[in-house]
C-alpha cells in the first residue's frame, strides 16, 4: 500500500471511495500538496524519497482516470508527468496547482473564463463569470472511440475548439479513448458526456485499466467482443453504451458500406457516417442532438408567457405583482420572490398556458419528453408533489370496497388515498430493527400469509393492490422481482409496478 508520509493515509485506492470522482479529487489534492512540499525540500531531506514515491503512486492512480475526461487532456497530463520525472518539481507543482484549481473552478469549460497565465490562477470555487457562461452556453463532452496517435488527438482538440462560434448554443470538447473497454469505463464515470462517436478499427482490451479494475467496472455487463473482428466492435459497443446510458446520442463512423451497417445497427445509432466525409455535418449533428434533449417545452412556454402583455385584474392571482410591488407594506414580498414569479402567474380562467387536465401543447410535449427520460410509456405532471401523485395513483387503480394490503409505515398520503378511493385496508407490519430504532421492510412471508388468509376467506378476488414503502433512506430495499413473483403465484391477475 502506498502511504502519504505527510498524513499517513494511503494514496487513494479505488475501493475506499464511493465514486471515481472522489478518487480523482482526492488524488489531485494530494498531488498538489506533495509537489508543493517537495519543491521546498532540500535534496538531502530524509522524507524526500517517500514523498516522491507517493507522487508516483498518485500520478499512476490519476493516469487512467484522466483518460476519461477532456481536461486536462493527454498532452497536459503527460507534460506534468515529464516535469516530475526529470526533477522539475517547482514547475510540476505550479502545473498541478493550475490543473487542480481549473478543475475545481470549472473554468476549463469556457475559454473566456480560463486563466491566461500561471500567475492568474483561478479560484477553487466556481466564479460568477463561469456560472453565467455555463447558463448562457452549457458545456458538454463528446466521447470519441478511436485508436489515434497523440499528435492526431491534439489536432482534433484544436479543430473542435477552432470551430466554436460566439452564437453557438453549446460548447463542447472531445475525450478520445483508444479501446472498447476504455470507452465503457469513460461512459460510466464521465458525467459530462452527452454524445459518443464510434470510429472503426479499435482494439478491445483497455490500455489504461488493469484487468482486475476492469472486472469491477464491467461486472454484470454482457460484454464479449474480444473475438469479434475490429470492424464489428463498433455496433456492439454502441449497443453496450445504449444499455448503460440510454440518454447519450450515438454516432458511428465506418469504412464499410453504410447501407449494410444501417441494416444491422440503425436502431442503435442516431446517425451513421462513411469514412472521413461530412466532418462538419457530424459537428452539426452533435449540437442538434443535444439541443433536442435540452429543449424544455413547458418552461420555454412559461418564459414566453411571462413576457406577454395581458389584462390585469385587481386580484393577487392576476395582478402580475402590481398589488405587491406598489404596496406600502408588502413590497418586501416582491423583493424576496422576484418579478418573474408574479409575471408568470396564470389561472384556469385566464388561460395562456396548457391545461393539466387535458394538455394539448407545451404540457403534452413536456410529458412525452419526461416519459422518454424515465423510460415509461406515459408520464403525467401533477401539482402539489409526491403526496398528490400518490393519491392520484391509488384512486386510479382502486375502486370502492377493493382490498389493499398496505405497509403500516407508509406515507400518510397513501392513507388519504385509501379513504378517498373507499378501499378496505389490510395493514402489513414491518419488522423492527431495535438496534437502530427504526423499522425495516414487510417480510415476504407476512405478505404471502395475508394473501392466503384472504383466499381462504373467499375475498382474494377483491384484492386490488399491495402497497409497500421501500426504505431506501435507510439502505433497506425490497427484492421487487422476487416479491412480485411470490404475489403473482397466489393472485396472477394483480398488476405490478415499482416507483
Helices and strands as residue ranges (DSSP letters): G 14-16, H 20-40, H 48-66, H 73-85, H 89-105, G 107-109, G 111-113, H 128-136, E 138-145, H 150-162, E 170-177, H 180-189, E 193-198, H 211-217, H 230-244, E 249-254, H 258-265, E 271-274, H 279-294, H 297-306, G 316-318, H 322-325, H 331-337, H 339-343, H 362-374, H 385-397, E 403-407, H 412-421, E 424-428, E 432-433, G 434-436, E 438-439, H 444-456, G 460-462, E 463-467, G 472-474, H 480-490
